[in-house]
Amino acid sequence: SGAADFILKPFSPEELKAKVAQFHKIWLLNQENKQLRQELAEHFKFDSMLGNSTEMIKLKRMIAQVGPGDASILIQGETGTGKELIARAIHNHSDRKSKAFVPVDCAALSETLMESELFGHVKGAFTGAHVASQGLFKAADHGTLFLDEIGELPMAMQVKLLRSIQEKEVRSVGSTAAVPVDVRIVAATNRNLAEEVSKGSFREDLFYRINMIELSPPPLRDRADDIVLLARYFIRQFANQVS
């Protein structure tokens, strides 16, 4: 019938007050979460960022707050916490949402071709460069460049990346001319970059340049309330595939 608890007779007024106060606090929290969910549903879009737990609501509110700005954002979290989904949500809440969102898996880039992939190359810049390429920075011009697993970048590439971010321009491989670019940087890593800086494997100046705002998505073990929601989502997905 909806009862939350019971109390045995005889009981003192103090016991009754304590019990009512306890459930009043729970009711207030539920009302606050309900209001926040309604607010998010009405005003914000989070695509596949599933979760109605308190931790996820706080994260979504933060995304909605920082999305409209242009500050670089660093997402630090464990593997599987949805860092790319967060980056896409940031892009969708920004003034750049009508422009390109370009994801880059830094760990998958070949070190020999990394500079060409990011900054582009002119025709004939190296063996096999039969046509010119604009590079991923230019592809994200006026949009968002998502640098996933940025902690995997070698030190030499960190220097070149820092310069492009600071100067807001790129120089294609084989070219002497710099081209201006306007991109918002959202980076992600499953490493603790502050520790990597202290070890000397990540540049301190680049760390501060990409870490104007830091977001830390919670792992599922810290938001157990979302497990049923996620399970139902995956059941529907697999059911649709089977049918």
Legacy VTK file of the C-alpha trace (Angstrom):
# vtk DataFile Version 3.0
C-alpha trace
ASCII
DATASET POLYDATA
POINTS 243 float
0.000 0.000 0.000
3.005 2.306 -0.160
4.098 2.156 3.499
7.811 2.901 3.932
8.255 1.534 7.459
6.369 0.702 10.640
6.676 1.505 14.333
5.737 -0.761 17.240
3.490 0.316 20.061
4.086 1.567 22.626
6.343 4.326 21.280
7.413 7.713 22.583
6.762 11.011 20.798
10.522 11.331 20.306
10.675 7.979 18.480
7.812 8.994 16.221
9.394 12.401 15.493
12.756 10.785 14.665
11.101 8.286 12.302
9.074 10.987 10.530
12.146 13.245 10.254
14.143 10.408 8.707
11.588 9.786 5.966
10.989 13.484 5.458
14.677 13.832 4.496
14.348 10.951 2.053
11.198 12.533 0.592
12.990 15.873 0.156
15.870 14.189 -1.691
13.444 12.347 -3.957
11.584 15.567 -4.686
14.865 17.350 -5.516
15.952 14.547 -7.848
12.529 14.524 -9.487
12.728 18.271 -10.084
16.246 18.000 -11.504
15.229 15.189 -13.852
12.295 17.245 -15.092
14.540 20.270 -15.591
17.074 18.236 -17.541
14.420 16.564 -19.667
12.846 19.896 -20.582
15.949 21.912 -21.343
18.858 19.626 -22.140
19.680 16.770 -24.482
22.053 14.027 -23.410
21.672 11.440 -26.167
22.831 8.068 -24.822
24.019 9.285 -21.410
21.776 6.963 -19.432
21.417 7.477 -15.703
19.091 9.093 -13.196
21.241 8.595 -10.101
22.255 11.607 -8.053
25.819 11.337 -9.393
24.685 11.350 -13.035
22.274 14.223 -12.485
25.111 16.287 -11.012
27.321 15.411 -13.996
24.597 16.361 -16.486
24.015 19.669 -14.742
27.749 20.393 -14.905
27.791 19.578 -18.630
24.864 21.920 -19.188
26.742 24.676 -17.342
30.113 24.340 -19.079
28.815 23.394 -22.538
28.034 26.916 -23.804
31.548 28.202 -23.057
34.738 27.743 -25.043
37.062 26.568 -22.267
39.058 23.391 -22.862
37.711 20.447 -20.870
39.519 17.389 -19.543
37.460 14.273 -18.790
39.344 11.949 -16.443
37.706 8.625 -15.678
38.026 4.880 -15.784
37.601 2.929 -19.008
33.919 2.359 -19.715
32.568 5.451 -17.952
31.304 7.007 -21.195
33.882 9.728 -21.776
33.061 10.117 -25.486
29.335 10.354 -24.695
30.163 13.162 -22.276
32.264 14.922 -24.915
29.390 14.695 -27.418
26.960 16.048 -24.820
29.303 19.009 -24.207
29.377 19.664 -27.954
25.580 19.399 -28.197
25.190 22.006 -25.441
27.635 24.440 -27.028
27.237 27.159 -29.616
29.271 24.894 -31.922
26.627 22.148 -32.030
25.773 22.865 -35.683
29.436 22.300 -36.651
31.548 19.160 -36.672
32.349 16.975 -33.675
35.591 15.189 -34.572
36.734 12.324 -32.301
40.399 11.299 -32.364
41.671 8.112 -30.718
45.202 9.199 -29.807
46.153 5.664 -28.780
45.300 4.333 -32.264
47.308 6.896 -34.219
50.525 5.668 -35.792
53.390 7.699 -34.358
54.928 8.177 -37.814
51.680 9.513 -39.299
50.328 11.261 -36.187
51.375 14.761 -37.240
49.839 14.306 -40.686
46.601 12.940 -39.191
46.186 15.900 -36.849
47.545 18.796 -38.879
47.259 17.546 -42.472
49.884 17.392 -45.225
50.488 18.829 -48.671
50.733 16.691 -51.775
54.142 15.033 -52.038
55.099 15.816 -48.425
56.217 12.203 -47.946
56.138 8.881 -49.733
52.542 7.939 -50.409
51.170 11.477 -50.033
49.583 11.495 -53.488
46.898 13.978 -52.496
46.765 16.735 -49.885
44.932 16.191 -46.594
43.454 18.928 -44.388
43.931 16.992 -41.130
41.601 16.529 -38.180
42.162 20.009 -36.718
40.865 21.606 -39.908
38.043 19.078 -40.121
36.901 20.316 -36.679
37.208 24.020 -37.570
34.492 26.005 -35.716
33.489 22.764 -34.016
34.816 20.459 -31.292
37.939 18.275 -31.434
37.736 15.350 -29.019
41.185 13.985 -28.154
40.490 10.604 -26.572
43.274 8.947 -24.550
45.417 12.066 -24.786
47.757 10.586 -22.196
49.061 8.224 -24.896
50.573 11.019 -27.018
54.379 10.911 -27.272
56.263 13.908 -25.896
57.241 15.262 -29.320
53.598 15.377 -30.402
52.586 17.003 -27.120
54.856 19.941 -28.007
53.254 20.378 -31.439
49.754 19.991 -30.040
50.425 22.626 -27.384
51.636 25.094 -29.982
48.575 24.582 -32.179
46.241 25.087 -29.216
48.082 28.193 -28.003
48.494 29.845 -31.394
45.134 28.643 -32.769
46.771 27.636 -36.017
48.179 24.538 -37.706
50.967 23.943 -40.195
50.502 21.010 -42.534
53.386 18.585 -43.002
55.446 19.805 -45.943
54.094 23.357 -45.787
55.688 26.553 -44.472
52.378 28.411 -44.079
50.331 28.330 -40.884
46.539 28.211 -41.216
44.249 29.595 -38.479
41.798 27.160 -36.860
39.004 27.715 -34.368
38.367 24.530 -32.404
37.266 23.734 -28.899
39.395 21.054 -27.283
37.781 18.324 -25.201
40.300 15.727 -24.056
39.850 12.458 -22.182
42.071 9.941 -20.450
41.870 7.001 -18.070
45.197 8.055 -16.582
45.838 10.490 -13.750
47.532 13.222 -15.784
48.695 15.117 -12.686
50.702 12.021 -11.734
51.987 11.699 -15.304
53.178 15.318 -15.109
55.036 14.605 -11.867
56.681 11.572 -13.528
57.730 13.684 -16.499
55.749 11.700 -19.085
53.230 14.474 -19.774
53.976 18.157 -20.299
52.833 20.389 -17.457
52.052 23.335 -19.756
49.870 21.149 -21.991
48.126 19.697 -18.937
47.088 23.148 -17.721
46.113 24.216 -21.231
43.635 21.331 -21.687
42.497 21.218 -18.050
40.651 24.525 -17.711
37.636 22.524 -16.524
37.802 18.934 -15.288
34.962 16.420 -15.311
35.134 13.049 -13.562
32.419 10.592 -14.619
31.516 8.125 -11.838
32.034 4.389 -12.421
28.924 2.221 -12.294
29.822 0.844 -8.851
29.315 4.375 -7.486
25.870 4.762 -9.088
24.225 1.412 -8.498
20.780 3.024 -8.837
21.375 3.122 -12.618
22.035 -0.608 -13.044
18.377 -1.543 -13.637
17.945 1.338 -16.101
21.029 0.260 -18.065
20.019 -3.407 -17.996
16.608 -2.580 -19.449
18.229 -0.427 -22.143
20.578 -3.233 -23.241
17.740 -5.785 -23.172
15.738 -3.581 -25.551
18.792 -3.112 -27.782
19.513 -6.848 -28.024
15.821 -7.673 -28.461
15.632 -5.303 -31.421
18.700 -6.923 -32.977
17.222 -10.414 -32.613
13.851 -9.392 -34.001
LINES 1 244
243 0 1 2 3 4 5 6 7 8 9 10 11 12 13 14 15 16 17 18 19 20 21 22 23 24 25 26 27 28 29 30 31 32 33 34 35 36 37 38 39 40 41 42 43 44 45 46 47 48 49 50 51 52 53 54 55 56 57 58 59 60 61 62 63 64 65 66 67 68 69 70 71 72 73 74 75 76 77 78 79 80 81 82 83 84 85 86 87 88 89 90 91 92 93 94 95 96 97 98 99 100 101 102 103 104 105 106 107 108 109 110 111 112 113 114 115 116 117 118 119 120 121 122 123 124 125 126 127 128 129 130 131 132 133 134 135 136 137 138 139 140 141 142 143 144 145 146 147 148 149 150 151 152 153 154 155 156 157 158 159 160 161 162 163 164 165 166 167 168 169 170 171 172 173 174 175 176 177 178 179 180 181 182 183 184 185 186 187 188 189 190 191 192 193 194 195 196 197 198 199 200 201 202 203 204 205 206 207 208 209 210 211 212 213 214 215 216 217 218 219 220 221 222 223 224 225 226 227 228 229 230 231 232 233 234 235 236 237 238 239 240 241 242
